[in-house]
Amino acid sequence: MTERRALTILFADVSGSTRLFETHGDEVARRLVGSVLTALAEVTARHGGRVVKTIGDEIMCTFPGPLYGLLAATDMQRRIKNDSTFAADNLAIRIGLHHGDALVEEHDVFGDAVNTAARMADKNLARRDQIVATASTVQGITHTTGLRVRSLGQIRVLGKQAPIEVVDVLWQEDLAHVTTVQRVMQAVAASDRSRLLVRFKSQVFELDEGTSFSIGRDPTSSLVVETEWVSRNHALIEWKRGYFMLADRSTNGTWLKIGDDEELLLHRDETHLRRSGTISFGQAHPLDSSDLTYFQCGDA
């Protein structure tokens, strides 16, 4: 059965694979490329996406909306960049994505939106370590999530009569050397209210200044984390004194990591959240990043 549905479509292509086959041989190279694709598939699942197919050294995924796809894309880049095995073989990825209507079948997705997304990931447009998206995909998102973009201008896409505007999604932590685009394609009215994006697995929450956000095993919590080392009423995020404050109320404590700073343990104490980082409830940051809660501060 075929149905038309609005989806965010993402293509990720492994950069450096050709040289890998030349230097390591087919078997080793194929195994390494397969490891990259497996890692990308894991990130896709954590963000509520679906892997449609892999084509050689490329993966095609779909997500229910632009925010899921954009967050997955940034996590994909960080996952590959921070893996020492991939770095040793100079492997990287380039990503392209677009949100639009597509024809969905049981095992595949078709249509103009797919073609546009594939064009974003083309090596003639996207470079290694880069995320390229259509401007319409990021419209209305960047101010409320902290995701930052810069315009790459307009390009012509096969099958489109008019050129379309594309952007570079900036995923690196250190962006001091990059000019960021503070507008969100003029479609969003300016607001002076602060926002905080909180993400745990496939759940994404947008908090504003009036929000009280509870975390714990209690089923009435705003974010329910069902693990034995998390207390029933573990932590609380509130807007206080001009900041989003994280307060620990637990038995085992809460670990906070902001950017590349050292991990901080909170126990029956509170601190303000700034920039972006990760939170681990009840234990120090585990090796499995899927158990972490991510946050990003930003102004609407």
ZALUMDO-918756 format. One line per field, with one value per residue: residue number from 1; chain; x negated, y, z of N, C-alpha, C in turn. Coordinates in steps of 0.2 Angstrom, whole numbers, plus 5000, padded with zeros to 4 digits. Layout:
REM residues N
seq: [NUM, ...]
mol: [A, ...]
nX: [X, ...]
nY: [Y, ...]
nZ: [Z, ...]
caX: [X, ...]
caY: [Y, ...]
caZ: [Z, ...]
cX: [X, ...]
cY: [Y, ...]
cZ: [Z, ...]
REM end
This chain:
REM residues 300
seq: [1, 2, 3, 4, 5, 6, 7, 8, 9, 10, 11, 12, 13, 14, 15, 16, 17, 18, 19, 20, 21, 22, 23, 24, 25, 26, 27, 28, 29, 30, 31, 32, 33, 34, 35, 36, 37, 38, 39, 40, 41, 42, 43, 44, 45, 46, 47, 48, 49, 50, 51, 52, 53, 54, 55, 56, 57, 58, 59, 60, 61, 62, 63, 64, 65, 66, 67, 68, 69, 70, 71, 72, 73, 74, 75, 76, 77, 78, 79, 80, 81, 82, 83, 84, 85, 86, 87, 88, 89, 90, 91, 92, 93, 94, 95, 96, 97, 98, 99, 100, 101, 102, 103, 104, 105, 106, 107, 108, 109, 110, 111, 112, 113, 114, 115, 116, 117, 118, 119, 120, 121, 122, 123, 124, 125, 126, 127, 128, 129, 130, 131, 132, 133, 134, 135, 136, 137, 138, 139, 140, 141, 142, 143, 144, 145, 146, 147, 148, 149, 150, 151, 152, 153, 154, 155, 156, 157, 158, 159, 160, 161, 162, 163, 164, 165, 166, 167, 168, 169, 170, 171, 172, 173, 174, 175, 176, 177, 178, 179, 180, 181, 182, 183, 184, 185, 186, 187, 188, 189, 190, 191, 192, 193, 194, 195, 196, 197, 198, 199, 200, 201, 202, 203, 204, 205, 206, 207, 208, 209, 210, 211, 212, 213, 214, 215, 216, 217, 218, 219, 220, 221, 222, 223, 224, 225, 226, 227, 228, 229, 230, 231, 232, 233, 234, 235, 236, 237, 238, 239, 240, 241, 242, 243, 244, 245, 246, 247, 248, 249, 250, 251, 252, 253, 254, 255, 256, 257, 258, 259, 260, 261, 262, 263, 264, 265, 266, 267, 268, 269, 270, 271, 272, 273, 274, 275, 276, 277, 278, 279, 280, 281, 282, 283, 284, 285, 286, 287, 288, 289, 290, 291, 292, 293, 294, 295, 296, 297, 298, 299, 300]
mol: [A, A, A, A, A, A, A, A, A, A, A, A, A, A, A, A, A, A, A, A, A, A, A, A, A, A, A, A, A, A, A, A, A, A, A, A, A, A, A, A, A, A, A, A, A, A, A, A, A, A, A, A, A, A, A, A, A, A, A, A, A, A, A, A, A, A, A, A, A, A, A, A, A, A, A, A, A, A, A, A, A, A, A, A, A, A, A, A, A, A, A, A, A, A, A, A, A, A, A, A, A, A, A, A, A, A, A, A, A, A, A, A, A, A, A, A, A, A, A, A, A, A, A, A, A, A, A, A, A, A, A, A, A, A, A, A, A, A, A, A, A, A, A, A, A, A, A, A, A, A, A, A, A, A, A, A, A, A, A, A, A, A, A, A, A, A, A, A, A, A, A, A, A, A, A, A, A, A, A, A, A, A, A, A, A, A, A, A, A, A, A, A, A, A, A, A, A, A, A, A, A, A, A, A, A, A, A, A, A, A, A, A, A, A, A, A, A, A, A, A, A, A, A, A, A, A, A, A, A, A, A, A, A, A, A, A, A, A, A, A, A, A, A, A, A, A, A, A, A, A, A, A, A, A, A, A, A, A, A, A, A, A, A, A, A, A, A, A, A, A, A, A, A, A, A, A, A, A, A, A, A, A, A, A, A, A, A, A, A, A, A, A, A, A, A, A, A, A, A, A]
nX: [4996, 4997, 4994, 4996, 4985, 4979, 4962, 4946, 4932, 4916, 4900, 4885, 4868, 4853, 4837, 4822, 4821, 4817, 4803, 4800, 4804, 4794, 4782, 4784, 4790, 4804, 4812, 4808, 4811, 4824, 4830, 4826, 4833, 4846, 4847, 4848, 4860, 4868, 4867, 4873, 4886, 4890, 4890, 4900, 4911, 4912, 4917, 4930, 4931, 4931, 4922, 4922, 4915, 4898, 4886, 4873, 4860, 4869, 4882, 4900, 4913, 4928, 4938, 4950, 4952, 4944, 4936, 4932, 4924, 4914, 4908, 4904, 4895, 4884, 4880, 4875, 4864, 4856, 4855, 4847, 4836, 4830, 4826, 4812, 4807, 4813, 4808, 4794, 4793, 4797, 4810, 4826, 4842, 4854, 4869, 4886, 4902, 4920, 4936, 4952, 4967, 4969, 4970, 4974, 4970, 4970, 4957, 4949, 4946, 4952, 4951, 4952, 4947, 4937, 4928, 4923, 4918, 4907, 4900, 4895, 4885, 4876, 4859, 4854, 4860, 4861, 4848, 4836, 4839, 4850, 4866, 4880, 4894, 4911, 4917, 4930, 4932, 4926, 4933, 4941, 4936, 4922, 4920, 4927, 4921, 4908, 4900, 4889, 4887, 4879, 4881, 4880, 4883, 4892, 4897, 4898, 4909, 4911, 4926, 4932, 4940, 4937, 4923, 4917, 4915, 4902, 4894, 4880, 4879, 4873, 4864, 4853, 4845, 4837, 4839, 4834, 4827, 4835, 4847, 4863, 4880, 4893, 4906, 4921, 4926, 4935, 4948, 4952, 4959, 4950, 4945, 4942, 4941, 4933, 4928, 4927, 4921, 4924, 4918, 4921, 4917, 4929, 4938, 4942, 4942, 4948, 4944, 4950, 4949, 4959, 4960, 4960, 4951, 4950, 4940, 4939, 4942, 4955, 4972, 4979, 4970, 4962, 4953, 4950, 4939, 4935, 4925, 4915, 4906, 4911, 4920, 4937, 4942, 4932, 4925, 4926, 4930, 4931, 4936, 4926, 4920, 4916, 4911, 4911, 4912, 4905, 4910, 4905, 4913, 4911, 4906, 4894, 4888, 4884, 4876, 4868, 4863, 4855, 4853, 4836, 4832, 4826, 4835, 4848, 4854, 4870, 4878, 4891, 4891, 4890, 4888, 4885, 4890, 4881, 4876, 4874, 4875, 4874, 4884, 4883, 4892, 4892, 4880, 4863, 4857, 4861, 4853, 4862, 4870, 4883, 4890, 4890, 4896, 4899, 4896, 4900, 4897, 4906, 4912, 4928]
nY: [4994, 5011, 5027, 5045, 5055, 5068, 5069, 5069, 5068, 5060, 5058, 5050, 5049, 5040, 5047, 5045, 5032, 5026, 5027, 5019, 5006, 5004, 5004, 4995, 4984, 4974, 4966, 4971, 4984, 4984, 4980, 4990, 5001, 4996, 4996, 5010, 5013, 5005, 5012, 5024, 5020, 5016, 5028, 5034, 5026, 5030, 5043, 5042, 5038, 5029, 5017, 5017, 5011, 5005, 5010, 5004, 5014, 5022, 5029, 5029, 5037, 5040, 5053, 5058, 5072, 5088, 5092, 5080, 5074, 5084, 5084, 5071, 5071, 5080, 5072, 5061, 5066, 5069, 5056, 5049, 5057, 5056, 5044, 5034, 5024, 5026, 5038, 5035, 5029, 5040, 5042, 5049, 5058, 5065, 5074, 5076, 5083, 5085, 5091, 5086, 5081, 5064, 5048, 5034, 5017, 5000, 4996, 5006, 5023, 5036, 5050, 5068, 5074, 5065, 5065, 5078, 5078, 5069, 5076, 5086, 5079, 5077, 5075, 5086, 5096, 5095, 5094, 5083, 5080, 5089, 5096, 5098, 5106, 5110, 5126, 5128, 5117, 5120, 5130, 5140, 5133, 5134, 5145, 5141, 5129, 5131, 5126, 5130, 5139, 5143, 5152, 5145, 5150, 5150, 5136, 5126, 5113, 5097, 5094, 5104, 5120, 5133, 5140, 5134, 5138, 5134, 5128, 5127, 5117, 5119, 5110, 5108, 5110, 5121, 5136, 5148, 5153, 5154, 5162, 5165, 5162, 5171, 5173, 5165, 5162, 5172, 5169, 5167, 5176, 5188, 5185, 5187, 5178, 5165, 5148, 5131, 5116, 5099, 5083, 5065, 5050, 5046, 5056, 5073, 5088, 5105, 5118, 5133, 5149, 5148, 5135, 5120, 5107, 5090, 5076, 5058, 5041, 5041, 5039, 5051, 5060, 5073, 5069, 5053, 5041, 5025, 5017, 5008, 5015, 5028, 5040, 5041, 5054, 5062, 5074, 5091, 5104, 5121, 5138, 5151, 5165, 5171, 5160, 5143, 5132, 5117, 5106, 5094, 5080, 5068, 5051, 5045, 5055, 5067, 5069, 5081, 5087, 5100, 5105, 5104, 5104, 5098, 5084, 5086, 5083, 5084, 5084, 5084, 5098, 5113, 5119, 5131, 5129, 5130, 5135, 5120, 5102, 5087, 5076, 5064, 5054, 5048, 5040, 5041, 5048, 5036, 5024, 5021, 5031, 5032, 5032, 5045, 5061, 5075, 5093, 5109, 5126, 5141, 5156, 5161]
nZ: [5000, 4996, 5002, 5004, 5013, 5025, 5028, 5035, 5026, 5026, 5020, 5022, 5018, 5017, 5018, 5011, 5009, 4997, 4996, 5007, 5002, 4993, 5001, 5011, 5006, 5000, 5010, 5023, 5022, 5018, 5030, 5039, 5033, 5035, 5049, 5051, 5045, 5053, 5065, 5062, 5059, 5072, 5079, 5071, 5076, 5089, 5088, 5084, 5071, 5055, 5046, 5029, 5018, 5014, 5003, 4995, 5002, 5008, 5018, 5019, 5028, 5037, 5046, 5058, 5058, 5055, 5066, 5073, 5063, 5061, 5074, 5074, 5064, 5068, 5079, 5073, 5066, 5077, 5083, 5073, 5072, 5085, 5086, 5088, 5080, 5068, 5065, 5064, 5052, 5044, 5041, 5037, 5037, 5026, 5026, 5020, 5020, 5019, 5021, 5017, 5007, 5003, 4994, 5002, 5004, 5009, 5011, 5005, 5000, 4990, 4978, 4975, 4986, 4991, 4981, 4982, 4995, 4993, 4984, 4992, 4999, 4990, 4984, 4977, 4983, 4997, 5009, 5017, 5035, 5035, 5036, 5026, 5022, 5016, 5016, 5020, 5028, 5040, 5045, 5057, 5067, 5073, 5082, 5093, 5097, 5098, 5088, 5075, 5060, 5043, 5029, 5013, 5001, 4985, 4975, 4960, 4958, 4951, 4942, 4948, 4945, 4949, 4958, 4975, 4992, 5002, 5017, 5029, 5042, 5058, 5068, 5076, 5092, 5095, 5089, 5086, 5076, 5066, 5056, 5061, 5057, 5063, 5060, 5057, 5044, 5043, 5045, 5058, 5072, 5082, 5099, 5116, 5125, 5134, 5130, 5132, 5126, 5129, 5128, 5127, 5123, 5111, 5114, 5114, 5122, 5124, 5134, 5142, 5150, 5160, 5164, 5174, 5176, 5179, 5183, 5184, 5191, 5195, 5188, 5185, 5182, 5172, 5163, 5162, 5168, 5168, 5177, 5189, 5197, 5197, 5206, 5212, 5212, 5205, 5200, 5196, 5184, 5183, 5179, 5186, 5194, 5182, 5175, 5168, 5180, 5186, 5198, 5210, 5218, 5223, 5228, 5223, 5216, 5203, 5187, 5178, 5162, 5153, 5138, 5134, 5147, 5163, 5171, 5182, 5198, 5205, 5221, 5230, 5228, 5217, 5201, 5187, 5170, 5155, 5139, 5130, 5133, 5142, 5153, 5166, 5175, 5192, 5190, 5185, 5169, 5157, 5146, 5135, 5126, 5123, 5135, 5140, 5144, 5134, 5133, 5127, 5128, 5123, 5115, 5111]
caX: [5000, 4993, 4998, 4992, 4984, 4974, 4957, 4939, 4928, 4909, 4895, 4878, 4863, 4846, 4832, 4815, 4821, 4814, 4796, 4800, 4804, 4787, 4777, 4785, 4793, 4811, 4815, 4807, 4814, 4832, 4831, 4826, 4839, 4852, 4847, 4850, 4867, 4872, 4867, 4878, 4892, 4891, 4892, 4907, 4916, 4913, 4921, 4937, 4931, 4931, 4918, 4925, 4910, 4891, 4884, 4865, 4858, 4873, 4888, 4906, 4917, 4933, 4939, 4957, 4952, 4937, 4932, 4929, 4919, 4908, 4904, 4900, 4889, 4879, 4877, 4872, 4858, 4852, 4853, 4842, 4830, 4827, 4824, 4805, 4806, 4815, 4803, 4788, 4794, 4799, 4817, 4830, 4848, 4857, 4876, 4890, 4909, 4925, 4943, 4957, 4971, 4966, 4974, 4971, 4972, 4968, 4950, 4946, 4949, 4951, 4954, 4948, 4943, 4932, 4923, 4920, 4913, 4901, 4896, 4891, 4879, 4871, 4852, 4853, 4863, 4859, 4842, 4835, 4840, 4854, 4873, 4883, 4902, 4914, 4919, 4937, 4932, 4924, 4938, 4945, 4933, 4916, 4921, 4930, 4917, 4900, 4897, 4887, 4885, 4877, 4884, 4875, 4886, 4897, 4894, 4903, 4910, 4914, 4933, 4935, 4939, 4933, 4917, 4919, 4910, 4899, 4890, 4875, 4881, 4867, 4864, 4847, 4846, 4833, 4841, 4832, 4824, 4840, 4853, 4870, 4886, 4897, 4913, 4924, 4929, 4939, 4955, 4954, 4959, 4945, 4947, 4937, 4942, 4928, 4930, 4922, 4922, 4921, 4920, 4920, 4919, 4933, 4942, 4939, 4946, 4946, 4946, 4949, 4948, 4964, 4960, 4957, 4950, 4948, 4937, 4938, 4946, 4963, 4975, 4981, 4964, 4962, 4948, 4950, 4933, 4936, 4919, 4915, 4902, 4914, 4925, 4944, 4942, 4924, 4922, 4931, 4928, 4935, 4933, 4925, 4915, 4914, 4907, 4914, 4909, 4906, 4909, 4905, 4917, 4911, 4902, 4888, 4885, 4885, 4870, 4869, 4857, 4857, 4848, 4830, 4830, 4826, 4841, 4850, 4859, 4874, 4881, 4896, 4889, 4893, 4884, 4889, 4889, 4879, 4874, 4876, 4872, 4877, 4885, 4884, 4896, 4890, 4873, 4858, 4858, 4859, 4850, 4867, 4873, 4891, 4893, 4889, 4901, 4896, 4900, 4897, 4900, 4906, 4917, 4933]
caY: [5000, 5017, 5033, 5051, 5058, 5072, 5066, 5072, 5062, 5061, 5054, 5051, 5046, 5039, 5050, 5042, 5024, 5024, 5026, 5013, 5000, 5004, 5003, 4989, 4978, 4974, 4963, 4975, 4991, 4983, 4979, 4997, 5005, 4993, 4998, 5017, 5013, 5002, 5017, 5029, 5016, 5016, 5035, 5035, 5023, 5034, 5049, 5040, 5038, 5023, 5016, 5014, 5006, 5007, 5009, 5005, 5017, 5028, 5026, 5033, 5037, 5045, 5055, 5061, 5079, 5091, 5093, 5074, 5073, 5088, 5082, 5065, 5073, 5082, 5066, 5056, 5068, 5068, 5049, 5047, 5061, 5055, 5037, 5034, 5019, 5029, 5044, 5033, 5028, 5046, 5041, 5055, 5057, 5071, 5073, 5080, 5082, 5089, 5089, 5087, 5076, 5058, 5042, 5029, 5010, 4996, 4995, 5011, 5030, 5039, 5056, 5074, 5076, 5061, 5068, 5084, 5076, 5066, 5082, 5090, 5075, 5076, 5077, 5092, 5102, 5094, 5091, 5079, 5083, 5094, 5094, 5103, 5106, 5115, 5132, 5127, 5112, 5123, 5136, 5140, 5128, 5136, 5149, 5137, 5123, 5132, 5124, 5136, 5138, 5148, 5151, 5143, 5153, 5146, 5131, 5123, 5105, 5093, 5093, 5111, 5126, 5138, 5138, 5133, 5141, 5129, 5130, 5123, 5116, 5120, 5105, 5108, 5113, 5127, 5139, 5155, 5155, 5153, 5167, 5161, 5165, 5172, 5173, 5159, 5163, 5178, 5167, 5167, 5182, 5188, 5184, 5188, 5172, 5160, 5142, 5125, 5110, 5093, 5077, 5059, 5045, 5049, 5061, 5080, 5093, 5112, 5122, 5140, 5152, 5146, 5128, 5116, 5100, 5085, 5070, 5053, 5035, 5042, 5040, 5057, 5065, 5076, 5064, 5046, 5037, 5019, 5013, 5006, 5020, 5034, 5040, 5042, 5061, 5063, 5080, 5096, 5110, 5127, 5145, 5154, 5170, 5172, 5154, 5137, 5129, 5110, 5104, 5086, 5078, 5061, 5047, 5044, 5061, 5069, 5071, 5086, 5089, 5106, 5106, 5100, 5104, 5091, 5081, 5089, 5079, 5087, 5079, 5088, 5104, 5115, 5124, 5133, 5126, 5135, 5132, 5113, 5097, 5081, 5075, 5057, 5053, 5042, 5037, 5045, 5047, 5029, 5024, 5021, 5038, 5032, 5033, 5052, 5066, 5081, 5099, 5115, 5132, 5146, 5161, 5161]
caZ: [5000, 4995, 5005, 5004, 5020, 5026, 5031, 5034, 5023, 5027, 5017, 5025, 5014, 5020, 5015, 5012, 5008, 4991, 4998, 5011, 4998, 4990, 5006, 5016, 5003, 5000, 5016, 5029, 5020, 5019, 5037, 5042, 5031, 5038, 5056, 5051, 5044, 5059, 5070, 5059, 5061, 5080, 5080, 5068, 5080, 5095, 5087, 5082, 5064, 5052, 5040, 5023, 5015, 5013, 4996, 4995, 5008, 5009, 5021, 5018, 5034, 5037, 5052, 5058, 5057, 5054, 5072, 5074, 5058, 5062, 5079, 5072, 5059, 5072, 5083, 5068, 5065, 5083, 5084, 5069, 5073, 5091, 5086, 5087, 5075, 5061, 5064, 5062, 5045, 5040, 5039, 5040, 5033, 5024, 5027, 5017, 5022, 5017, 5024, 5012, 5006, 5000, 4994, 5007, 5003, 5015, 5011, 5002, 5000, 4984, 4977, 4974, 4993, 4992, 4976, 4985, 5000, 4990, 4981, 4998, 5002, 4984, 4985, 4974, 4987, 5004, 5010, 5023, 5041, 5034, 5036, 5022, 5022, 5013, 5021, 5022, 5033, 5047, 5046, 5063, 5072, 5075, 5088, 5099, 5099, 5098, 5082, 5071, 5052, 5039, 5022, 5007, 4995, 4981, 4970, 4956, 4959, 4945, 4943, 4951, 4940, 4953, 4963, 4982, 4997, 5006, 5023, 5032, 5049, 5062, 5073, 5081, 5099, 5095, 5083, 5087, 5070, 5060, 5056, 5062, 5055, 5068, 5058, 5055, 5037, 5043, 5046, 5065, 5075, 5087, 5105, 5121, 5130, 5134, 5128, 5134, 5123, 5133, 5123, 5130, 5118, 5105, 5117, 5114, 5126, 5123, 5140, 5142, 5157, 5165, 5164, 5179, 5173, 5184, 5181, 5189, 5190, 5196, 5181, 5184, 5180, 5165, 5160, 5166, 5167, 5172, 5179, 5196, 5200, 5196, 5211, 5210, 5211, 5205, 5198, 5193, 5180, 5183, 5178, 5192, 5194, 5175, 5172, 5169, 5185, 5187, 5205, 5211, 5224, 5223, 5232, 5220, 5213, 5195, 5184, 5172, 5158, 5149, 5132, 5135, 5154, 5167, 5173, 5188, 5202, 5210, 5226, 5234, 5226, 5211, 5196, 5181, 5164, 5150, 5132, 5129, 5137, 5144, 5160, 5168, 5182, 5196, 5189, 5181, 5162, 5155, 5139, 5131, 5126, 5123, 5142, 5142, 5142, 5131, 5133, 5123, 5129, 5117, 5116, 5105]
cX: [4996, 4998, 4993, 4992, 4979, 4968, 4951, 4935, 4920, 4905, 4888, 4873, 4856, 4841, 4825, 4815, 4818, 4806, 4795, 4800, 4797, 4782, 4778, 4788, 4800, 4814, 4814, 4811, 4822, 4834, 4831, 4832, 4846, 4853, 4850, 4858, 4871, 4872, 4872, 4885, 4895, 4893, 4899, 4912, 4917, 4917, 4927, 4937, 4931, 4926, 4922, 4921, 4903, 4890, 4876, 4863, 4862, 4879, 4894, 4910, 4923, 4935, 4946, 4957, 4944, 4933, 4928, 4923, 4913, 4904, 4900, 4894, 4883, 4876, 4873, 4865, 4853, 4850, 4847, 4835, 4826, 4825, 4816, 4803, 4808, 4810, 4796, 4788, 4797, 4806, 4821, 4837, 4850, 4865, 4880, 4897, 4913, 4932, 4948, 4962, 4968, 4971, 4970, 4974, 4969, 4961, 4946, 4950, 4947, 4953, 4949, 4944, 4937, 4926, 4920, 4916, 4907, 4897, 4892, 4885, 4874, 4864, 4850, 4856, 4860, 4852, 4842, 4836, 4845, 4862, 4877, 4890, 4905, 4917, 4926, 4937, 4931, 4929, 4942, 4942, 4927, 4916, 4923, 4926, 4910, 4897, 4895, 4885, 4882, 4879, 4878, 4878, 4891, 4894, 4900, 4903, 4913, 4921, 4936, 4934, 4935, 4928, 4920, 4914, 4908, 4895, 4885, 4877, 4874, 4868, 4858, 4848, 4843, 4835, 4839, 4829, 4829, 4845, 4859, 4875, 4891, 4905, 4915, 4929, 4935, 4947, 4957, 4953, 4954, 4948, 4941, 4937, 4937, 4931, 4925, 4925, 4919, 4923, 4917, 4922, 4923, 4938, 4938, 4944, 4943, 4948, 4945, 4949, 4953, 4964, 4957, 4957, 4947, 4945, 4937, 4942, 4953, 4966, 4978, 4976, 4965, 4958, 4948, 4944, 4933, 4930, 4918, 4911, 4905, 4920, 4932, 4945, 4935, 4922, 4928, 4927, 4933, 4932, 4932, 4920, 4912, 4910, 4912, 4910, 4910, 4905, 4910, 4908, 4916, 4906, 4895, 4885, 4886, 4878, 4871, 4862, 4859, 4851, 4842, 4827, 4830, 4833, 4842, 4855, 4863, 4878, 4885, 4893, 4892, 4888, 4888, 4886, 4887, 4876, 4877, 4872, 4876, 4878, 4886, 4887, 4894, 4884, 4869, 4859, 4856, 4856, 4856, 4871, 4880, 4894, 4893, 4895, 4897, 4900, 4896, 4901, 4900, 4912, 4921, 4932]
cY: [5006, 5023, 5039, 5054, 5063, 5069, 5070, 5067, 5064, 5056, 5055, 5046, 5046, 5042, 5047, 5034, 5022, 5022, 5020, 5007, 4999, 5002, 4997, 4983, 4978, 4972, 4968, 4982, 4990, 4983, 4986, 5001, 5002, 4995, 5006, 5017, 5010, 5008, 5022, 5026, 5017, 5023, 5037, 5032, 5027, 5040, 5048, 5039, 5030, 5023, 5013, 5009, 5009, 5005, 5010, 5008, 5023, 5025, 5031, 5032, 5042, 5047, 5058, 5068, 5082, 5091, 5086, 5073, 5078, 5086, 5075, 5066, 5075, 5077, 5062, 5059, 5068, 5061, 5047, 5050, 5059, 5048, 5036, 5029, 5022, 5035, 5041, 5031, 5034, 5045, 5047, 5054, 5064, 5069, 5078, 5078, 5087, 5086, 5091, 5081, 5070, 5053, 5037, 5022, 5007, 4996, 5001, 5018, 5033, 5046, 5062, 5076, 5071, 5063, 5074, 5083, 5073, 5071, 5085, 5086, 5074, 5079, 5084, 5098, 5101, 5091, 5086, 5083, 5089, 5091, 5100, 5101, 5111, 5120, 5130, 5121, 5115, 5128, 5135, 5135, 5131, 5140, 5145, 5131, 5125, 5130, 5130, 5134, 5144, 5147, 5149, 5146, 5149, 5142, 5129, 5115, 5102, 5092, 5099, 5116, 5131, 5136, 5138, 5135, 5135, 5132, 5125, 5123, 5115, 5115, 5105, 5112, 5120, 5130, 5146, 5157, 5155, 5159, 5164, 5165, 5166, 5172, 5166, 5160, 5168, 5175, 5167, 5174, 5182, 5188, 5184, 5183, 5167, 5153, 5137, 5119, 5104, 5087, 5070, 5054, 5048, 5054, 5068, 5084, 5100, 5116, 5129, 5143, 5150, 5139, 5125, 5109, 5095, 5079, 5064, 5046, 5036, 5043, 5047, 5062, 5067, 5072, 5058, 5043, 5031, 5015, 5013, 5012, 5027, 5034, 5042, 5049, 5063, 5070, 5085, 5102, 5115, 5133, 5149, 5159, 5171, 5166, 5148, 5133, 5121, 5108, 5096, 5085, 5071, 5058, 5046, 5049, 5061, 5071, 5075, 5087, 5094, 5106, 5101, 5100, 5098, 5090, 5084, 5085, 5084, 5082, 5084, 5096, 5106, 5119, 5126, 5130, 5131, 5131, 5125, 5108, 5091, 5080, 5067, 5057, 5047, 5038, 5042, 5043, 5040, 5030, 5024, 5027, 5038, 5033, 5040, 5056, 5072, 5087, 5104, 5121, 5137, 5150, 5160, 5167]
cZ: [5000, 4998, 5005, 5011, 5020, 5030, 5030, 5032, 5024, 5023, 5020, 5021, 5017, 5016, 5016, 5011, 5002, 4992, 5002, 5008, 4995, 4995, 5010, 5013, 5004, 5007, 5022, 5028, 5021, 5026, 5041, 5040, 5034, 5045, 5056, 5050, 5049, 5064, 5068, 5060, 5068, 5081, 5077, 5073, 5086, 5094, 5084, 5074, 5061, 5046, 5035, 5019, 5015, 5006, 4995, 5002, 5010, 5013, 5020, 5024, 5033, 5044, 5052, 5057, 5057, 5060, 5074, 5069, 5059, 5068, 5078, 5068, 5063, 5077, 5079, 5067, 5071, 5084, 5080, 5071, 5080, 5092, 5084, 5081, 5068, 5060, 5062, 5054, 5040, 5037, 5041, 5036, 5031, 5024, 5023, 5019, 5020, 5020, 5018, 5011, 5001, 4999, 4998, 5005, 5009, 5016, 5008, 5002, 4993, 4983, 4976, 4980, 4993, 4987, 4979, 4990, 4998, 4987, 4986, 5000, 4996, 4986, 4982, 4978, 4995, 5005, 5016, 5030, 5041, 5034, 5032, 5022, 5018, 5018, 5024, 5028, 5040, 5049, 5052, 5069, 5076, 5082, 5094, 5101, 5100, 5092, 5078, 5064, 5049, 5032, 5017, 5000, 4991, 4976, 4966, 4957, 4953, 4946, 4946, 4946, 4943, 4957, 4970, 4986, 5001, 5012, 5025, 5040, 5053, 5068, 5078, 5087, 5098, 5088, 5082, 5080, 5064, 5061, 5056, 5059, 5060, 5066, 5057, 5049, 5038, 5045, 5053, 5068, 5081, 5094, 5110, 5126, 5129, 5133, 5130, 5130, 5127, 5128, 5127, 5126, 5112, 5107, 5117, 5117, 5125, 5129, 5139, 5149, 5162, 5166, 5171, 5177, 5177, 5180, 5186, 5187, 5191, 5189, 5180, 5182, 5173, 5161, 5164, 5164, 5171, 5173, 5186, 5200, 5200, 5202, 5208, 5208, 5211, 5204, 5196, 5190, 5181, 5181, 5184, 5191, 5187, 5172, 5172, 5174, 5186, 5195, 5206, 5218, 5225, 5228, 5230, 5216, 5205, 5193, 5178, 5169, 5153, 5144, 5134, 5142, 5157, 5170, 5181, 5192, 5206, 5214, 5231, 5234, 5219, 5207, 5190, 5175, 5159, 5144, 5131, 5132, 5138, 5151, 5161, 5175, 5185, 5195, 5185, 5173, 5160, 5148, 5134, 5131, 5125, 5129, 5144, 5140, 5140, 5132, 5129, 5125, 5123, 5119, 5110, 5101]
REM end
